[in-house]
Amino acid sequence: MSTDLGDQLPSDLLAKLSAPMSPSGGTAIPICTIDPNGWPHPALLSANEVSAPNNTSLVVATFDGTTTTRNLRANGKLTLVFVDDSMTYYVKGTATAGDTASGIVSSTITVTHVLSDAPGASEEGARITSGITFEW
């Protein structure tokens, strides 16, 4: 069951986005943009490609020329999904694509909506045991 948290990142998510990722791998963060036909376009980012300078914005690094980057430049709408054994958040926002350096586009995301997801009364005992992870 989702709970509306407004337009600011919660402190536990902000702390996770500030922690360095292990060089051997870590958390993958699903990102959904909107394609030209109005369909969601999912992709995965590593935790090193998402940061939070404060509780109202994110910075996302994507490769230039990818569908995700084209979608961000075209309409700017996205949802990031943060899931692990301690939290589940859906962060919606609007992107402003920045400069391209070495084939990477840095986009600033203004957080417009944050939802927290947790088991409801009818789901008692259910819990997330892990998010999507990867290793090099």
C-alpha positions in Angstrom: 0.0 0.0 0.0 1.5 3.4 -1.0 1.6 6.4 1.2 2.1 9.9 -0.4 5.1 11.6 1.2 4.9 14.8 -0.8 7.7 16.4 -2.9 10.7 15.7 -0.7 13.0 12.7 -0.4 12.8 11.0 3.0 15.9 11.1 5.1 16.7 7.3 4.8 16.7 7.5 1.0 18.8 10.7 1.1 21.4 8.9 3.3 21.5 5.9 1.0 22.1 8.1 -2.1 25.0 9.7 -0.3 26.8 6.4 0.6 29.5 5.2 -1.7 28.8 2.1 -3.8 31.1 -0.9 -3.6 33.5 -1.1 -6.6 32.4 -4.8 -7.0 28.7 -3.9 -7.6 25.7 -2.9 -5.7 22.1 -1.7 -6.1 20.4 -1.3 -9.5 17.8 1.4 -9.6 14.9 1.0 -12.1 14.1 4.2 -14.0 11.0 4.6 -16.2 10.7 7.4 -18.7 7.9 8.0 -21.2 8.6 7.2 -24.9 7.2 9.2 -27.8 4.1 6.9 -28.0 3.3 7.4 -24.3 4.5 4.0 -23.1 6.7 3.6 -20.1 10.3 2.8 -21.0 12.2 1.0 -18.2 15.9 0.9 -17.8 18.4 0.2 -14.9 20.9 2.6 -13.4 23.6 1.8 -10.9 23.7 3.6 -7.6 26.7 5.5 -8.9 24.5 7.1 -11.6 22.0 8.6 -9.1 22.8 11.1 -6.4 20.8 13.5 -4.3 22.4 17.0 -3.6 19.4 17.8 -1.3 15.9 16.4 -0.5 14.1 18.1 -3.4 16.4 17.1 -6.3 18.4 14.3 -7.8 21.1 14.1 -10.4 20.9 11.2 -12.9 23.7 10.2 -15.2 22.7 8.4 -18.5 24.6 7.6 -21.7 24.1 10.1 -24.5 22.1 8.6 -27.4 20.2 6.1 -25.3 16.4 5.8 -25.4 16.3 6.9 -21.7 18.3 10.1 -22.5 16.2 10.9 -25.5 13.0 10.5 -23.5 14.3 12.7 -20.7 15.2 15.4 -23.2 11.8 15.1 -25.0 9.4 15.3 -22.1 11.4 15.2 -18.9 9.1 12.9 -17.0 10.4 10.0 -15.0 9.9 7.6 -12.1 12.8 6.1 -10.2 12.2 3.0 -8.0 14.3 2.5 -4.9 13.9 -0.9 -3.4 15.8 -2.9 -0.8 15.1 -4.9 2.3 14.6 -1.7 4.4 12.6 0.6 2.1 10.5 0.9 -1.1 10.1 4.4 -2.6 8.8 5.6 -6.0 10.2 9.0 -6.8 8.5 10.9 -9.6 10.1 14.0 -11.1 10.9 16.3 -14.0 14.3 16.2 -15.7 16.4 19.0 -17.1 19.1 17.5 -19.3 22.5 19.1 -18.7 25.8 19.0 -20.4 27.3 15.9 -22.0 30.8 15.0 -20.9 32.6 11.9 -22.3 29.3 10.5 -23.6 27.5 10.9 -20.2 24.5 13.3 -19.8 23.9 14.7 -16.3 20.3 15.5 -15.8 18.9 17.4 -12.8 15.7 16.0 -11.5 13.2 18.1 -9.6 11.3 15.8 -7.2 7.6 16.3 -7.7 6.1 13.3 -5.9 7.4 10.6 -3.5 5.5 7.5 -2.6 6.5 5.0 0.2 5.2 1.4 -0.3 4.7 -1.0 2.6 2.5 -4.0 3.2 -1.1 -3.1 4.0 -3.3 -4.7 6.6 -4.3 -7.5 4.2 -0.6 -8.2 3.5 0.5 -8.8 7.1 3.8 -10.6 7.3 4.9 -9.7 3.7 8.2 -8.0 3.3 10.7 -7.2 0.6 13.9 -9.2 1.1 16.1 -7.5 -1.5 16.2 -5.1 -4.3 17.8 -5.6 -7.7 21.5 -6.0 -7.3 24.5 -6.6 -9.6 28.1 -7.3 -9.5 31.0 -6.6 -11.9 
